[in-house]
Amino acid sequence: MGIPFVKLQGAGNDYIAIDGRNIEADWLNLSKVMSRSAFGVGSDGIVLLEDSQTAQVKLRIFNPDGTEAEMSGNGIRLFAKFVIDRGLSQIGTDGSLKVETLGGTRAVWPKIADGKVVSAKVAMGRPTWDPKRIPVILPSAKNEVAEIIDHPIEVDDMQLKITCLSIGNPHAVAFLDTPVEDFPLNDVGPFVENHSAFPNR
């Protein structure tokens, strides 16, 4: 039996959206297979609808490598479009859709035109700079630091200064003196993402 899905794109991220209620599947492996660009659908992963006990809907996000993510700002906006456009959930009386995620419950405010979601805002919550809560482990940083700002890490042949925070999922931010288009992001990004400092990537 096949699993129906929709592929959606928002701000450069594309996700495969699936109504996973009442479906038993190996979502981790399925995300790896479906996300492959040449042999699968090609995507940044799967956004999966499940029933929630604490919100209107529950969102699970699976990365292309088969790991599960806490949250994604673009992913949750696409997820909201998926569930609202298909009548899988309704907007609440305050105009928002409450979504349970591994990073906590988030409110999404969709903009509707001609009966469809055309854009959406997300209340991502306050960021945390606490290394334990992100989490980030940098042996070269002083013990019990309150935050990690402009901390140098070695990336191949370069030194990159990163600032670490979490907005439901871990982020390592680098401020550059050169245009992003001139930076080897496709090489450096995966290296930083899989760096030993980030146990949750």
VENQUICOR-V502329 format. One record per residue. N is the residue number from 0. SS is DSSP state (alpha for helix, beta for strand, coil for the rest). PHI is phi in whole degrees, 0 to 359 (none if undefined). OMEGA is omega in whole degrees, -180 to 180 (* if undefined). Layout:
n;ss;phi;omega
N;SS;PHI;OMEGA
N;SS;PHI;OMEGA
This chain:
n;ss;phi;omega
0;coil;none;178
1;coil;281;177
2;coil;250;178
3;coil;296;179
4;coil;210;175
5;beta;229;175
6;beta;254;-177
7;beta;233;179
8;beta;233;177
9;beta;208;178
10;coil;52;176
11;coil;93;175
12;beta;266;174
13;beta;237;-178
14;beta;231;172
15;beta;268;-178
16;beta;257;-177
17;beta;225;170
18;beta;276;-174
19;coil;268;179
20;coil;295;179
21;coil;65;176
22;coil;238;174
23;coil;261;-180
24;coil;207;173
25;coil;275;-173
26;alpha;296;180
27;alpha;298;-180
28;alpha;290;-180
29;alpha;298;178
30;alpha;295;178
31;alpha;299;-176
32;alpha;288;-175
33;alpha;288;-175
34;alpha;282;-179
35;coil;294;-174
36;coil;287;-176
37;coil;272;-174
38;coil;243;178
39;coil;238;178
40;coil;279;-176
41;coil;86;-179
42;coil;189;172
43;coil;270;178
44;coil;131;-177
45;beta;246;166
46;beta;253;-170
47;beta;243;176
48;beta;273;171
49;beta;227;175
50;coil;288;180
51;coil;238;175
52;coil;266;-173
53;coil;238;-179
54;coil;218;179
55;coil;292;180
56;beta;215;176
57;beta;242;178
58;beta;246;169
59;beta;243;-178
60;beta;239;179
61;beta;244;-180
62;coil;284;179
63;coil;298;180
64;coil;269;177
65;coil;93;176
66;coil;275;179
67;beta;257;-179
68;beta;262;178
69;coil;287;-173
70;coil;198;171
71;coil;207;-180
72;alpha;299;178
73;alpha;291;180
74;alpha;300;-178
75;alpha;288;176
76;alpha;293;178
77;alpha;294;178
78;alpha;300;179
79;alpha;299;177
80;alpha;299;-179
81;alpha;302;-174
82;alpha;285;-178
83;alpha;283;-180
84;alpha;301;-177
85;coil;262;177
86;coil;69;-179
87;coil;277;174
88;coil;201;-178
89;coil;247;174
90;coil;289;-180
91;coil;286;-177
92;coil;295;178
93;coil;272;178
94;coil;86;-178
95;coil;242;172
96;beta;249;179
97;beta;271;-174
98;beta;236;174
99;beta;280;176
100;beta;225;175
101;coil;294;178
102;coil;269;-178
103;beta;111;179
104;beta;280;-179
105;beta;237;176
106;beta;257;178
107;beta;243;178
108;beta;254;-179
109;beta;276;171
110;beta;256;-175
111;beta;253;173
112;beta;219;-178
113;coil;53;176
114;coil;78;-179
115;beta;233;175
116;beta;285;-180
117;beta;252;175
118;beta;195;-180
119;beta;202;173
120;beta;252;-180
121;beta;235;171
122;beta;274;-175
123;coil;282;-179
124;coil;86;180
125;coil;281;177
126;coil;289;172
127;beta;248;179
128;coil;253;-177
129;coil;289;-178
130;alpha;305;-179
131;alpha;290;-177
132;alpha;273;-176
133;alpha;294;-12
134;coil;268;174
135;coil;218;-179
136;coil;235;179
137;coil;239;-179
138;coil;303;-178
139;coil;283;176
140;coil;276;180
141;coil;295;178
142;coil;298;176
143;coil;60;175
144;coil;289;-178
145;coil;283;-179
146;coil;200;-180
147;coil;243;-177
148;coil;233;180
149;coil;52;-180
150;beta;273;-178
151;beta;283;170
152;beta;228;179
153;beta;273;178
154;beta;233;-175
155;coil;53;-177
156;coil;261;-178
157;beta;233;174
158;beta;254;-178
159;beta;241;177
160;beta;264;-176
161;beta;243;172
162;beta;244;-172
163;beta;250;178
164;beta;203;175
165;beta;228;172
166;coil;236;-175
167;coil;94;173
168;coil;213;-174
169;beta;292;175
170;beta;228;170
171;beta;240;-174
172;beta;251;176
173;coil;236;177
174;coil;267;-173
175;coil;252;174
176;coil;269;-179
177;coil;246;177
178;coil;299;180
179;alpha;302;-179
180;alpha;298;-179
181;alpha;265;-177
182;coil;263;-179
183;coil;284;-173
184;alpha;299;-179
185;alpha;296;177
186;alpha;270;-175
187;alpha;284;-177
188;alpha;307;179
189;alpha;298;179
190;alpha;296;179
191;alpha;294;-179
192;alpha;304;-176
193;coil;260;179
194;coil;297;-178
195;coil;298;179
196;coil;290;-174
197;coil;243;-178
198;coil;298;177
199;coil;259;-178
200;coil;68;*
